[in-house]
Amino acid sequence: MSNRVGLAEHPTCPRHIDGTPRTFVAASGAYVTDVDGDTWIDFDNARGSVTLGHGDDEVAKAVAEAAAGKRGAATGWSPALDTVLDMLRELCGGEAVALFRTGTSALRAAALSVREAVGKPLLLSAGYHGYDPMWFPAPEPFTPNESGVVDFFFDLDVLADLLRTPDRVAAVVVSPDHLHLSESWYRTAGRLAAEAGVPVIVDEVKVGLRYRSGLSTAHLLEPAVWTVAKGMANGAAVAAVGGRAALLAPMEDISFTSFFEPAILAAAEATLTRVATGVPTAVIGDAGATFVAEARRALVESGVPVKIVGSGPLFQFVPANKEVKREFYQAAAAERLLFYRGDNQAPSAAFTTAVIDDAVARFKKVCAELSGRWPATEVDDEARYTSAWAVMDGLAEGPRTRATTAALVAKYLDD
């Protein structure tokens, strides 16, 4: 039996049109090589966790030394652990830090810890927080699910209503999105939570350490607790929670077998050391912005009904409809542009000028292939809401009535 058939999970990864996973045999910098020997430019980057580039020399050296027993032992504490904890506090703030293996487990632990510390039952949530069932929406939108989580789907009017009776609310939990929400959205959400006396947990598993050398929302939300993961270790399996010590006190008894695993700590130490310089985030932002500008120009000139939202660190293609989406991603695959289908694209710091030039040249071929196919088709509000839901599990910012909000949520939950 093929492992692809026997595997119980259906992990997120690049796939062929028939749904089978694409198989890769090598990776270097901004490129990955598939089993057929074709070289792709990787905009997926393990869903944004490979921030420095594949096979980064400094990370690879550190991991190799750790694997050879030269950077501590899996049995117990090491200097690398001290360094990682110190750097996380320096970059992201907080009185205490906890480590985990996945962003999903980190966020769950953070939410449950705050709920226990505060002594209130409800969590008001917006955004994707991982595969854990505790975050699944309730059968009736805007009501608590079995885990006491109420999803407000990024709608500020709904959040304001829920916070009018804060006596049962332990925290507001937000997974930040900078593609479909403005800075004013976060300031308003933060103000509503502060006025209600409710702490904010920011789930920066995806965006933390990518937009800046720290939290992307530190200046917008003043979070009491934060989580980061994808920007920590260039793809290694580690995540962190940080924040007020009193809110994280219930984590005291958490432990797991691989807590001190040296290779993971080595990857985190090497990555965070680079992140602290500000260079990787600057390179990612500049390279991504250059590609986005050229890609937007190519789309307009070719008349392909696809918009781009976001900026250099993370951006998303917004196709006009399902047909355009299907043809766009197929054409991109033909040019060996490895895009995260329907979701955000995440350049790495390995995107040099030469890589961007290569990517732009390939993208122009995609646009030329699709030019003229949909002369009367435009990207409308429905397309924008659909794309936003795909990337943030919620509603894009915009004026709408409460009835429209309810209808949109019902539509996308049903889909």
C-alpha positions as a printed NumPy array, in Angstrom:
array([[  0.   ,   0.   ,   0.   ],
       [  1.299,   3.486,  -0.837],
       [  2.102,   5.624,   2.203],
       [ -0.025,   8.347,   0.629],
       [ -3.012,   6.024,   0.859],
       [ -2.155,   4.559,   4.255],
       [ -1.487,   7.873,   5.986],
       [ -4.34 ,   8.669,   8.355],
       [ -3.865,  12.443,   8.114],
       [ -4.395,  14.567,   5.016],
       [ -1.623,  17.119,   5.607],
       [ -1.57 ,  20.491,   3.918],
       [  1.057,  20.461,   1.172],
       [  1.492,  21.206,  -2.547],
       [ -0.622,  18.796,  -4.58 ],
       [ -1.265,  17.799,  -8.177],
       [ -4.594,  18.624,  -9.798],
       [ -5.874,  15.154,  -8.829],
       [ -5.101,  15.8  ,  -5.165],
       [ -2.021,  13.607,  -4.804],
       [  0.945,  15.282,  -3.083],
       [  3.804,  16.637,  -5.131],
       [  7.044,  14.929,  -4.14 ],
       [ 10.225,  16.934,  -3.618],
       [ 13.728,  15.516,  -3.322],
       [ 15.873,  18.601,  -2.697],
       [ 15.7  ,  22.242,  -1.65 ],
       [ 18.137,  25.141,  -1.68 ],
       [ 17.47 ,  28.796,  -0.942],
       [ 14.31 ,  29.864,  -2.778],
       [ 14.093,  26.709,  -4.904],
       [ 12.797,  23.171,  -4.437],
       [ 13.349,  20.257,  -6.81 ],
       [ 10.674,  17.659,  -7.476],
       [ 11.037,  13.943,  -8.142],
       [ 11.102,  14.598, -11.904],
       [ 14.042,  16.968, -11.578],
       [ 12.024,  20.147, -12.165],
       [ 13.031,  23.202, -10.14 ],
       [ 10.303,  25.348,  -8.598],
       [ 10.418,  28.793,  -7.011],
       [  8.93 ,  28.235,  -3.568],
       [  6.405,  30.854,  -2.452],
       [  4.828,  28.327,  -0.072],
       [  7.923,  27.809,   2.094],
       [  6.262,  25.253,   4.357],
       [  3.278,  27.565,   4.803],
       [  5.573,  30.455,   5.661],
       [  7.81 ,  28.758,   8.223],
       [ 10.966,  28.656,   6.082],
       [ 11.82 ,  32.323,   6.547],
       [ 15.562,  32.264,   5.834],
       [ 15.404,  29.916,   2.859],
       [ 15.842,  26.182,   2.412],
       [ 19.115,  24.705,   3.638],
       [ 20.326,  27.959,   5.178],
       [ 24.051,  27.528,   5.884],
       [ 24.062,  28.897,   9.432],
       [ 21.006,  26.938,  10.499],
       [ 22.292,  23.761,   8.841],
       [ 25.654,  24.086,  10.611],
       [ 24.035,  24.639,  13.993],
       [ 21.66 ,  21.696,  13.549],
       [ 24.495,  19.415,  12.405],
       [ 26.548,  20.305,  15.471],
       [ 23.566,  19.65 ,  17.725],
       [ 22.855,  16.316,  16.056],
       [ 26.488,  15.358,  16.679],
       [ 26.113,  16.047,  20.401],
       [ 28.06 ,  19.32 ,  20.412],
       [ 25.245,  21.624,  21.583],
       [ 23.808,  20.008,  24.663],
       [ 21.696,  16.907,  25.191],
       [ 18.039,  15.989,  24.903],
       [ 18.234,  14.858,  28.529],
       [ 18.178,  18.317,  30.049],
       [ 18.838,  22.046,  30.091],
       [ 21.37 ,  23.639,  27.743],
       [ 22.853,  27.1  ,  27.12 ],
       [ 20.924,  27.167,  23.833],
       [ 17.637,  27.013,  25.744],
       [ 18.641,  30.026,  27.83 ],
       [ 19.536,  31.932,  24.677],
       [ 16.267,  31.086,  22.933],
       [ 14.172,  32.121,  25.935],
       [ 16.103,  35.373,  26.365],
       [ 15.775,  36.247,  22.686],
       [ 12.046,  35.546,  22.624],
       [ 11.505,  37.848,  25.596],
       [ 13.679,  40.505,  23.974],
       [ 11.966,  40.312,  20.579],
       [  8.357,  39.676,  21.594],
       [  8.155,  40.92 ,  25.169],
       [  6.545,  39.346,  28.198],
       [  7.532,  38.279,  31.684],
       [  7.46 ,  34.546,  30.981],
       [  7.893,  32.254,  27.969],
       [  6.827,  28.65 ,  27.34 ],
       [  7.924,  26.329,  24.528],
       [  5.923,  23.805,  22.51 ],
       [  6.333,  21.725,  19.365],
       [  3.472,  23.172,  17.278],
       [  1.598,  26.423,  17.029],
       [ -1.659,  24.551,  17.554],
       [ -0.547,  23.124,  20.901],
       [  0.985,  26.449,  21.951],
       [ -2.19 ,  28.407,  21.304],
       [ -4.408,  25.834,  22.999],
       [ -2.183,  25.89 ,  26.076],
       [ -2.129,  29.691,  26.093],
       [ -5.905,  29.984,  25.866],
       [ -6.574,  27.384,  28.556],
       [ -3.943,  28.921,  30.827],
       [ -5.451,  32.394,  30.569],
       [ -8.952,  31.025,  31.084],
       [ -7.858,  29.226,  34.251],
       [ -5.941,  32.241,  35.544],
       [ -8.813,  34.652,  34.909],
       [-11.469,  32.246,  36.131],
       [-14.015,  32.944,  33.403],
       [-15.396,  30.398,  30.925],
       [-15.623,  32.062,  27.5  ],
       [-13.031,  32.774,  24.815],
       [-13.966,  35.206,  22.031],
       [-12.075,  34.049,  18.957],
       [-11.294,  35.209,  15.431],
       [ -9.102,  33.419,  12.917],
       [ -7.499,  30.046,  12.373],
       [ -5.833,  28.583,  15.455],
       [ -4.823,  25.179,  14.135],
       [ -6.459,  21.819,  13.773],
       [ -7.591,  21.478,  17.401],
       [-11.369,  20.801,  17.641],
       [-11.676,  23.251,  20.536],
       [-11.8  ,  26.053,  17.94 ],
       [-14.454,  24.54 ,  15.686],
       [-17.437,  26.91 ,  15.252],
       [-20.636,  26.162,  17.126],
       [-23.635,  24.866,  15.136],
       [-25.281,  28.238,  15.741],
       [-22.909,  31.1  ,  14.769],
       [-21.903,  33.626,  17.443],
       [-22.721,  31.214,  20.289],
       [-20.322,  29.176,  22.465],
       [-19.155,  25.815,  21.152],
       [-18.593,  22.811,  23.424],
       [-15.219,  24.251,  24.485],
       [-16.619,  27.636,  25.451],
       [-15.287,  29.39 ,  22.341],
       [-17.395,  32.029,  20.585],
       [-16.173,  32.905,  17.086],
       [-16.851,  36.514,  16.062],
       [-15.258,  36.022,  12.61 ],
       [-13.386,  39.366,  12.736],
       [-16.626,  41.368,  12.81 ],
       [-16.137,  44.294,  15.197],
       [-19.863,  44.857,  15.736],
       [-20.237,  41.259,  16.881],
       [-17.195,  41.609,  19.14 ],
       [-18.598,  44.802,  20.653],
       [-21.9  ,  43.071,  21.396],
       [-20.162,  40.1  ,  23.025],
       [-18.024,  42.391,  25.196],
       [-21.026,  44.297,  26.548],
       [-21.322,  41.49 ,  29.125],
       [-17.662,  40.746,  29.901],
       [-18.281,  39.037,  33.238],
       [-17.986,  35.582,  31.599],
       [-15.24 ,  36.403,  29.056],
       [-11.712,  35.219,  29.85 ],
       [ -9.956,  36.57 ,  26.749],
       [-10.199,  37.772,  23.176],
       [ -8.102,  35.495,  20.934],
       [ -7.103,  36.9  ,  17.541],
       [ -5.048,  35.387,  14.73 ],
       [ -3.828,  38.551,  12.984],
       [ -4.287,  39.051,   9.262],
       [ -2.653,  41.963,   7.443],
       [ -4.121,  41.237,   4.022],
       [ -7.802,  41.972,   4.59 ],
       [ -7.745,  44.034,   7.801],
       [ -6.39 ,  47.55 ,   8.391],
       [ -4.407,  48.794,  11.373],
       [ -7.507,  50.649,  12.544],
       [ -9.308,  47.31 ,  12.865],
       [ -6.754,  46.155,  15.438],
       [ -6.801,  49.439,  17.327],
       [-10.581,  49.237,  17.587],
       [-10.501,  45.601,  18.695],
       [ -7.843,  46.419,  21.278],
       [ -9.843,  49.369,  22.579],
       [-13.008,  47.271,  22.911],
       [-11.138,  44.606,  24.874],
       [ -9.401,  47.157,  27.098],
       [-12.655,  48.97 ,  27.896],
       [-14.203,  45.632,  28.879],
       [-11.177,  44.697,  30.992],
       [-10.562,  41.56 ,  28.921],
       [ -6.996,  40.44 ,  28.05 ],
       [ -6.022,  39.886,  24.419],
       [ -4.184,  36.792,  23.194],
       [ -2.551,  37.239,  19.787],
       [ -2.032,  34.042,  17.826],
       [  0.975,  35.201,  15.789],
       [  1.948,  31.669,  14.795],
       [  1.876,  32.731,  11.138],
       [  2.787,  36.42 ,  11.187],
       [  5.079,  36.806,  14.185],
       [  8.746,  37.571,  13.332],
       [  7.851,  37.893,   9.63 ],
       [  6.682,  41.498,   9.314],
       [  9.172,  42.788,  11.872],
       [ 11.648,  41.45 ,  14.43 ],
       [  8.883,  40.801,  16.911],
       [  5.102,  40.723,  17.02 ],
       [  3.295,  42.234,  14.047],
       [  0.586,  43.659,  16.33 ],
       [  2.636,  44.783,  19.335],
       [  1.972,  48.444,  18.488],
       [ -1.701,  47.836,  17.721],
       [ -3.179,  45.521,  20.35 ],
       [ -0.888,  45.534,  23.417],
       [ -1.445,  41.788,  23.875],
       [ -1.338,  40.234,  27.313],
       [ -0.235,  36.886,  25.838],
       [  1.275,  35.978,  22.463],
       [  2.208,  32.905,  20.456],
       [  4.774,  32.599,  17.658],
       [  6.009,  29.604,  15.678],
       [  6.614,  29.827,  11.936],
       [  9.183,  32.624,  12.199],
       [ 11.175,  31.006,  14.998],
       [ 13.352,  28.258,  13.568],
       [ 13.323,  28.195,   9.742],
       [ 10.909,  25.293,   9.608],
       [ 11.943,  23.336,  12.707],
       [  9.206,  22.061,  15.011],
       [  9.005,  24.667,  17.759],
       [  6.518,  27.261,  18.974],
       [  6.41 ,  29.652,  21.894],
       [  3.963,  31.388,  24.208],
       [  4.855,  34.525,  26.13 ],
       [  3.256,  37.26 ,  28.173],
       [  2.179,  38.137,  31.689],
       [  3.52 ,  35.682,  34.226],
       [  0.266,  35.59 ,  36.188],
       [ -1.7  ,  34.543,  33.108],
       [  0.799,  31.813,  32.23 ],
       [  1.176,  30.446,  35.77 ],
       [ -1.159,  27.476,  35.069],
       [  1.439,  26.202,  32.555],
       [  3.849,  25.342,  35.364],
       [  3.314,  21.579,  35.144],
       [  3.587,  21.327,  31.334],
       [  6.435,  19.149,  30.086],
       [  7.081,  16.846,  27.137],
       [  9.787,  14.378,  26.124],
       [ 11.44 ,  16.43 ,  23.376],
       [ 11.488,  19.692,  25.349],
       [ 15.311,  19.912,  25.373],
       [ 15.91 ,  18.422,  21.895],
       [ 19.201,  20.092,  20.841],
       [ 18.736,  20.215,  17.062],
       [ 15.444,  22.098,  17.354],
       [ 16.904,  24.545,  19.862],
       [ 19.931,  25.017,  17.599],
       [ 17.685,  25.879,  14.666],
       [ 15.749,  28.331,  16.825],
       [ 18.882,  29.963,  18.22 ],
       [ 20.443,  30.397,  14.778],
       [ 17.22 ,  31.735,  13.27 ],
       [ 16.361,  34.133,  16.091],
       [ 19.918,  35.489,  16.083],
       [ 19.443,  36.455,  12.45 ],
       [ 15.908,  37.747,  12.976],
       [ 17.152,  40.032,  15.748],
       [ 19.324,  41.903,  13.237],
       [ 16.254,  42.936,  11.258],
       [ 17.889,  41.859,   8.004],
       [ 15.689,  38.835,   7.135],
       [ 12.418,  40.723,   7.612],
       [ 13.732,  43.634,   5.546],
       [ 14.823,  41.331,   2.723],
       [ 11.511,  39.467,   2.766],
       [  9.532,  42.698,   2.733],
       [ 11.528,  44.287,  -0.078],
       [ 11.702,  41.171,  -2.251],
       [  8.028,  40.411,  -1.8  ],
       [  7.043,  44.002,  -2.538],
       [  9.06 ,  43.985,  -5.762],
       [  7.408,  40.79 ,  -6.935],
       [  3.92 ,  42.008,  -5.987],
       [  4.384,  45.255,  -7.921],
       [  5.585,  43.444, -11.051],
       [  2.903,  40.758, -10.751],
       [  0.133,  43.347, -10.394],
       [  1.404,  45.135, -13.488],
       [  1.482,  41.892, -15.476],
       [ -2.056,  40.989, -14.421],
       [ -3.419,  44.385, -15.425],
       [ -1.615,  44.429, -18.776],
       [ -2.803,  40.914, -19.639],
       [ -6.37 ,  41.481, -18.471],
       [ -6.311,  38.421, -16.206],
       [ -9.03 ,  38.925, -13.542],
       [ -6.86 ,  38.267, -10.502],
       [ -6.048,  40.871,  -7.848],
       [ -3.293,  40.772,  -5.246],
       [ -3.914,  41.818,  -1.642],
       [ -1.295,  42.201,   1.05 ],
       [  2.305,  43.316,   0.897],
       [  5.813,  41.916,   0.649],
       [  5.918,  39.668,   3.737],
       [  2.612,  37.929,   2.918],
       [  0.246,  38.392,  -0.016],
       [ -2.667,  36.575,  -1.617],
       [ -4.027,  36.156,  -5.122],
       [ -7.75 ,  36.946,  -5.4  ],
       [ -9.205,  35.296,  -8.53 ],
       [-12.548,  36.481,  -9.883],
       [-14.184,  33.045,  -9.675],
       [-13.512,  29.313,  -9.372],
       [-12.71 ,  28.857, -13.055],
       [-10.153,  31.661, -13.035],
       [ -8.674,  30.27 ,  -9.825],
       [ -8.286,  26.781, -11.28 ],
       [ -6.724,  27.974, -14.528],
       [ -4.456,  30.474, -12.774],
       [ -2.898,  27.93 , -10.428],
       [ -2.551,  25.345, -13.196],
       [ -0.738,  27.877, -15.382],
       [  1.505,  28.834, -12.457],
       [  2.348,  25.185, -11.847],
       [  3.246,  24.772, -15.515],
       [  5.854,  27.516, -15.03 ],
       [  7.017,  25.85 , -11.816],
       [  5.875,  28.643,  -9.549],
       [  5.04 ,  26.926,  -6.272],
       [  2.167,  28.961,  -4.882],
       [  0.152,  28.05 ,  -1.786],
       [ -3.15 ,  27.504,  -3.563],
       [ -5.868,  29.853,  -2.338],
       [ -3.862,  30.999,   0.661],
       [ -1.076,  33.455,   1.429],
       [  2.245,  33.487,  -0.409],
       [  5.304,  33.747,   1.84 ],
       [  8.649,  34.748,   0.3  ],
       [ 11.807,  33.921,   2.23 ],
       [ 14.991,  35.883,   2.841],
       [ 16.59 ,  33.75 ,   0.111],
       [ 14.617,  35.682,  -2.523],
       [ 17.542,  37.519,  -4.073],
       [ 17.274,  39.915,  -6.999],
       [ 18.049,  37.025,  -9.339],
       [ 15.265,  34.927,  -7.814],
       [ 12.768,  37.774,  -8.145],
       [ 13.77 ,  38.334, -11.77 ],
       [ 13.257,  34.619, -12.423],
       [  9.886,  34.641, -10.647],
       [  8.666,  37.714, -12.526],
       [  9.694,  36.218, -15.87 ],
       [  7.802,  33.017, -15.089],
       [  4.774,  34.96 , -13.859],
       [  4.622,  36.997, -17.055],
       [  4.421,  33.712, -18.98 ],
       [  1.488,  32.703, -16.776],
       [ -0.288,  35.957, -17.6  ],
       [  0.458,  35.605, -21.309],
       [ -1.019,  32.098, -21.272],
       [ -4.239,  33.34 , -19.638],
       [ -4.56 ,  36.667, -21.451],
       [ -7.87 ,  37.285, -23.203],
       [ -9.769,  34.357, -21.704],
       [-12.124,  36.39 , -19.489],
       [-12.571,  39.825, -21.104],
       [-15.729,  40.788, -19.183],
       [-14.907,  39.239, -15.805],
       [-13.934,  41.321, -12.779],
       [-12.965,  40.68 ,  -9.18 ],
       [-16.011,  41.656,  -7.103],
       [-16.845,  41.784,  -3.397],
       [-17.897,  38.138,  -3.381],
       [-14.476,  37.122,  -4.699],
       [-12.773,  39.249,  -2.055],
       [-14.842,  37.786,   0.779],
       [-14.251,  34.267,  -0.537],
       [-10.488,  34.739,  -0.679],
       [-10.426,  36.393,   2.731],
       [-12.309,  33.504,   4.302],
       [ -9.843,  31.038,   2.767],
       [ -6.864,  32.742,   4.367],
       [ -8.271,  33.977,   7.697],
       [-11.357,  31.873,   8.528],
       [-13.35 ,  35.053,   8.872],
       [-14.697,  38.146,   7.158],
       [-12.683,  40.83 ,   5.418],
       [-13.019,  44.324,   6.82 ],
       [-15.718,  46.42 ,   5.201],
       [-19.039,  48.18 ,   5.781],
       [-21.984,  45.805,   6.083],
       [-25.145,  45.292,   8.083],
       [-25.5  ,  42.721,  10.837],
       [-27.837,  40.773,   8.548],
       [-25.185,  40.706,   5.825],
       [-22.6  ,  39.524,   8.335],
       [-24.865,  36.677,   9.434],
       [-25.59 ,  35.7  ,   5.836],
       [-21.906,  35.685,   4.872],
       [-20.917,  33.602,   7.889],
       [-23.704,  31.1  ,   7.197],
       [-22.653,  30.871,   3.543],
       [-18.975,  30.203,   4.206],
       [-19.561,  27.84 ,   7.102],
       [-21.867,  25.843,   4.85 ],
       [-19.254,  25.77 ,   2.068]])
